[in-house]
Amino acid sequence: MPQIKLSLDEVDALARAAFRKVGCDEANASALTRTVWRAERDGAKSHGLFRVPALVAALASGKANKTATPKITKRAGVVLQVDGDQGYAPTSHDVGLPELIEVAKTHGMAGLAIRDVFHFAALWPEVETICDAGLVGYAMTASPPYMAMPGGKRRVFGTNPIAWGWPRNEGAPVIYDMATAHSARGEVMMAARDGHDVPLGAGIDADGNPTTDPAKILEGAQLPFGGYKGAALALMVDLMAGPMIGEKTSLGIEAADDGVGPALGGQTIFAFNPEMFGGADAMVGGEALFADLKSDPGVRLPGDRRAAVRPTTPTDGVEIPASLHEAIQGLT
Amino acid sequence: MPQIKLSLDEVDALARAAFRKVGCDEANASALTRTVWRAERDGAKSHGLFRVPALVAALASGKANKTATPKITKRAGVVLQVDGDQGYAPTSHDVGLPELIEVAKTHGMAGLAIRDVFHFAALWPEVETICDAGLVGYAMTASPPYMAMPGGKRRVFGTNPIAWGWPRNEGAPVIYDMATAHSARGEVMMAARDGHDVPLGAGIDADGNPTTDPAKILEGAQLPFGGYKGAALALMVDLMAGPMIGEKTSLGIEAADDGVGPALGGQTIFAFNPEMFGGADAMVGGEALFADLKSDPGVRLPGDRRAAVRPTTPTDGVEIPASLHEAIQGLT
């Protein structure tokens, strides 16, 4: 596949032009562009420019709001509620995160309940924004069901990801961003396309039997990572990013959606201020632990791969398939 | 092994007498007794009367404070800090949870940073106390290291459990309470004693090689559940129940401890008020999801086993080994 090299500025310009051309206003185009740009900067290709055609398609169809104007609709104690206006989540982050951070700094912790948004991306960018303010961040979102409970046959949960991050005085924060599913949906789809097996535990066929055949899993259901423990985490996400904030569960998202493109749902984000919890030297304690962990060769910290790529792309640029470059330029 | 049957009142009296005899004041004896009693009531035998001899030993040695008087030492925004006075954690829960619940009800969410305690029990009892007030509860604690990171050889994390619970209008709340380790330490020890293998993934030998031999894992290290994802959760617990609240990490707990009996550390507990997050009908949404999940035969919700036992023990009583009954009666 012929590749083309782009500078990070060119990544920005390419994505921004596509979002503007389809009719996004400045706020929505900028929020989307920045999310795509951050993914490309960190080598997280599956959330980078690769996503632009699908994002634009959902905007073009009118499903995702090109000119969403999210608003803080309620302030209750340390909780903020944002109405996402059926736009993509990053536009809501721009509206909600600054005040979330402010409230957490002042009161020790804070929560952000985002409703009526399309969450298309990784969760680490919003968590990183919180960490960059010296706070601990925590985010989750539900999605249409692809995953069964252990012992069950029916799809009941999305891949329901969770991200959590710890701030650092220097360098990128330590952030995990994980699906509660055993495998990313894309991995199963690519294995089916390429005719490879997937590991046992990734999913079940339509009759509920464990299988390593990705095509059968796509007809059946994926499974959570770590058996019933991962399922418990998926359940937590479903409830905390769903009914806890007046939003839908994974099953509710499916029931309300037309099945074409992304589906509307909620996202819940928390921020914690270590200083007010008693950890005046929290960063010191964190750095000591990271140094201890790294002294064992072979150990990787969450986000290490992204952190390793980040310093290289401003000078080296990024590569994308020439066909993708052409496709994005042709979007209207 | 000959068994003896006890009523729940007799469970209370047996435990209470042992804690009083070793010198606990009323507050500490009551808090410990209630924790043991709740475990027996729910059939959670490994956290019931079985634990009393070890609890009493640490009190008798003077390591755990028989007359701990935990105090709320700081109120900062929606965060409470409790100094556990080197007692067992349940005495600190009695002091901190009522105000945590009050703050979360008023302000939407709240955090409780408990320092300088011995956490010997399951985490679901304190989460259940929060759920019984109509709130979502979340708790975590670190412990001396038994577990390596994937790719590493050294023990760096305790079994670092997390518990989370969702309130219900009727019946027991839905609560998961999970070690972030693949297996409970006790399971590995019992397998070693009985000469059984453990599943691959439970741990590594001293050279870092995967093994199913529990004796080699006890010399080496346990592993997290679900590979690097479980390790990320263990890391989160280590930081949020450690440096975030001015407490020690798993490695720090080990460094400060004499290695005999329980080890001093911290616990972090959160409470969330769904009504203020926007979920005025949160309980309705939760019940609908639980009903949906249960419609798939074979699916169990977290805590189902405890919830099934709970209604039976008030009439049927509980059984414990006669030797344990005798041992507890003989404690001084």
Interface residues (C-beta under 8 A of the other chain):
Chain A: K74 A76 G77 V78 V79 Q81 T106 H107 G108 M109 A110 G111 A113 R115 V136 A148 M149 P150 G151 G152 K153 R154 V156 W164 W166 V174 Y176 M178 G208 F225 G226 G227 Y228 K229 G230 A232 L233 L235 M236 D238 L239 M240 G242 P243 M244 I245 G246 E247 T249 L251 G252 T268 F270 F272 N273 P274 M276 F277 G278 G279 A280 D281 A282 M283 V284 G285 G286 A288 L289 D292 L293 S295 D296 P297 G298 V299 R300 L301 P302
Chain B: K74 A76 G77 V78 V79 Q81 T106 H107 G108 M109 A110 G111 A113 R115 V136 A148 M149 P150 G151 G152 K153 R154 V156 W164 W166 V174 Y176 M178 G208 F225 G226 G227 Y228 K229 G230 A232 L233 L235 M236 D238 L239 M240 G242 P243 M244 I245 G246 E247 T249 L251 G252 T268 F270 F272 N273 P274 M276 F277 G278 G279 A280 D281 A282 M283 V284 G285 G286 A288 L289 D292 L293 S295 D296 P297 G298 V299 R300 L301 P302
